Structures are given as C-alpha cells and as structure tokens.
Amino acid sequence: MPQANLFSALRAAFPTDLKKIAVEAIEPDGQSLYYSWADLDHGSARIANLLVSLNLPEGSRIAVQVEKSVEAMMLYLATLRAGHVFLPLNTAYQAAEVEYFITNAEPAVVVCDPGSFGWVSKLAFNNGVGHVYTLGADRTGTLLERAAHHGDEQQPVPRASDDLAAILYTSGTTGRSKGAMLTHGNLLTNAAMLKVYWGWQEDDVLIHALPIFHVHGLFVAIHGALLNGSPMIWFAKFDPQAVMARFKDATVFMGVPTLYVRMLADARLDRDTAAHMRLFISGSAPMLIETFRAWKTRTGHTILERYGMSETIMLTSNPYAPDPRYGNEDERRGGTVGFPLPGVGVRIQGDDGKALPAGEIGNIEVQGPNVFKGYWRMPEKTAEEFTADGWFKTGDVGIQDDRGYFTIVGRSKDLIISGGYNVYPAEIEGFINDLAGVDESAVVGVPHPDFGEVGVAVIVPRKGAQVEGQKIIDTLKAQLANFKVPKRCYVVDSLPRNTMGKVQKKLLRDRYQKEFA
C-alpha cells in the first residue's frame, strides 16, 4: 500500500527554515500572535500523539465543533497524521443537529468549545462516544492540556489514496443530512492541481478570513497555502476594514460574494488599497455581475470565480492567466465559473440522460479524481447520485458556451445558498411543520443584496390555530443554525399548487422576490 497520507504531502512543502512565520493570527484586540512552521509541525504532532494514545479503531471519526483558531487547524492536521477521519461541524449547529451527526457518524472523539461542553458531552456520552475534549478560540481547553503531555514528533500513519480523510455533512433535500466521504487522494490531487492552475508563487501570502468547517476555508484555502509553503494572515472573523488594511501585506484572498459586497460598501476600497494583491478568488455562491464589475472598477482586479461542492472540492475555474490563442485580454468572465479543471470532466445532460450541445441548458454531471467516495452509510443514495457510466449528478443546472465556459443557471433541488452556506428548504420545512399550530409550510430562496439569497417561509396554520410569523422565526433560532433560519415568515390561507397537488414554489419565489430589494 503506497503512502498517500495528505499530511505527509503538506509537511513536505514546509519551508526548509521552520523558524519562519507560518501564520499571523489576528487576535480580537487587534494584536498579532505568530506561529512558526515548527509550531504547526510540533503542535499537530502532540495532538496526533494524543489521538494515537487512545488506541482508537482504524479510521475513527473525530467530530469537531469549535470556533476558528490556529489550534483548530492543528487538530485537523493531527487527525490526518493519526490516520483518522476529520468531521468538521458548523459552529452554528444546535443540539438536534449535532445529535444527528453524532448518531450517524459514530465518532470516537468529539471536540467542542468549552462553553458547549455541558450539552455536547451529554449528547456524546449518551450515544457511545468514548472521548470528549474542549478547545477554545483563546487556546484553552482539555485537548491542548492533554496534548501537552505528549511528544512533539510523530510519524504520520500510512494511508492509501482511497482511504478516508474527511466527512463533510451536506443537508439533504429530504431533510436528512448526508456525509460526503472525501479521501486523501481526493484532497491531495485537487490541491496540487489548483497550485498550478491558480499560479501560486513563492512569495505568496494568503489572507484567511473564511470559516474552517467547509470546503472553501478548510481545504481550498488551507491546503493551497500549506502546499505552497505560503504564510497566512489569519482572521477568526471577517472584518472588512481589518482585512482591507492587510492587503498591503498579502497577495491572495479567497472569499464568498458576501465578503466582497461588504468590502465594496467601504468607501476606502480603491486601487491603492489593493495594489499589492495578486489574486482575488470567489466561490461557494453565485456572484452578482454588479459586484463583479464594481470590484474591477474600484480595485483594478478581476475576481476569479470558480465552482465546487462538498462532494467534489473544486470542479471548474475561470483562468488565472490569459490564453495566448485569444490575445492578451482578460479571460475571467463575470457570471461564469470558467472551464473544467485539468483532469476533471464536466458535462451537460438532458433529463433523458443524453448529452446536450453547447448553448443548451441541462443537468451538470462531473467525473474525476476529486469526486468523493460516496455518502457515509448511504449506499442506496450514493448509487442514486451516480450515472451508470460513473458520473456524479451535481443537482445543479447549467450551460456551456462555444468557448467552453460553464455558467450555473439554477439548482434542481431548490437549494438556497445564503452567504455561501447551503440551505435545503426540506430540512427547514420539517422543523416548521412540527411546530404547534402549523399545518404545512414552504421555504423558498429570494434575492438579498448582502447574502445573495435568503430563505422566506410561507406557513398555512391548522384550522382554528393562531400562528405568528415572528414567533416561528424566534423558535427556529433556538433549533437551527442561524444561516438556515428564514429571514421572513408569512402566514397564508393556502399554498399555490399545480393540478398534481405539488406546491408551486416558483410562484412563491415570484411573489416574494422583491422583499429585500
């Protein structure tokens, strides 16, 4: 079995001089805390040695719901080193959601914020988890306390390319979240390809202002910097003014459209502010063409948009450099997600499963070494999402032009992308329909100037019941991650349906599309 542990590849890319700064972490008070490459190596080794000392079964899941910190990144690296499977959980998830992940994934270890230890540990121990540790954003907690007793050298556990490295849960269209299984090979091949495709350079410095519980911040950004041996300027939370102030010290920024909108709202953003930067990348949600054009006008930089998923990491990207075959004009086109990445297959298929020519809208299907292994403990669902010839059905609808550029035009599963986070209406409707006085509900996405899209709930009350929209929202806030909670809730007598009885969500979207205009 050839050694293919992702950590080994990342560690091999560290600079020869491990005393150099790897991460400058911006503290809440604005002060900086510096970590060397040796700190990342030794810190992750100590945590890995702690995990190894627990004598866990091979490939155990390590579930992590903590605030963003450099130590949380070390925990991710440690999990890879120890040969286990990293399971990041959004910090906004509430008890009902966390309980599902614990019962479904059956992690051997759970790491949570110190303030959440009471309820998380109860859920974990009641469901057979053997070990629960805490890790605070301020570097406190039992994980680091226990790890401090272990050595700072560790030989990564051998892993094969097809061995699991991480499981990322994506909300299901039926309300049941699915765990996308990503292998060491999936992650390494995608990171290595992006290093070349996005022209990573020796002197690059990355501003990291994304969360680290999903693909964009955890894999694309962190892997990109580590595999290039590039330092990071690390923000636990995105602050437009603070981030823009560090453009002069960095070269690469990755963000979701919402972050660009918020920086454009600051009058101080101009060409001088962004003069030192090399590359701005956007993804996780569609970017309005107005945002794309405004950024180019204000900064002189053309944002590079790309397309990926939890199940596939990155799939397509606008080009980094102009194609000499078409002159030296800027090849990054707003509103598109560019071309398939090298080694990745992307095709547009009709509902009948037949290939569609350029210019016709159809279902996006993909294939490549980046495509996940399947859904955790859902063989039937996995089989359902792949075609007979092995292509993954993304659920997105798109079009390819004559030059080969892909554009995402819609989502076949009513997915709402709010501020870069995926929100599945069926999941939210399930919670609403269980509330007292509710007969049925429908959740739709509508345009929003800041988040791109937000959810709007439309509720039909039970006969004789008194239901108030704001009270529904307040109740949901105690049950769901905030990004999933609809921004508005309307009570109506009935939902529009077609002759087959299916709720016509398009009519609802049309009705409420200007709510946030």
Secondary structure, 3 states (H helix, E strand, C coil): CCCCCHHHHHHHCCCCCCCCEEEEEECCCCCEEEEEHHHHHHHHHHHHHHHHHCCCCCCCEEEEECCCCHHHHHHHHHHHHCCCEEEECCCCCCHHHHHHHHHHHCCCEEEECHHHHHHHHHHHHHCCCCEEEECCCCCCCHHHHHHCCCCCCCCCCCCCCCCEEEEEEECCCCCCCEEEEEEHHHHHHHHHHHHHHCCCCCCCCEEECCCCCCHHHHHHHHHHHHHCCCCEEEECCCCHHHHHHCHHHCCEEEECHHHHHHHHCCCCCCCCCCCCCCEEEECCCCCCHHHHHHHHHHHCCCCEEEEEECCCEEEEECCCCCCHHHCCCCCCCCCCCEEECCCCEEEEECCCCCECCCCCCEEEEEECCCCCCEECCCHHHHHHCECCCCCEEEEEEEEECCCCCEEEEEECCCCEEECCEEECHHHHHHHHHCCCCEEEEEEEEEEECCCEEEEEEEEEECCCCCCCHHHHHHHHHCCCCHHHCCCEEEECCCCCECCCCCECHHHHHHHHCCCCC
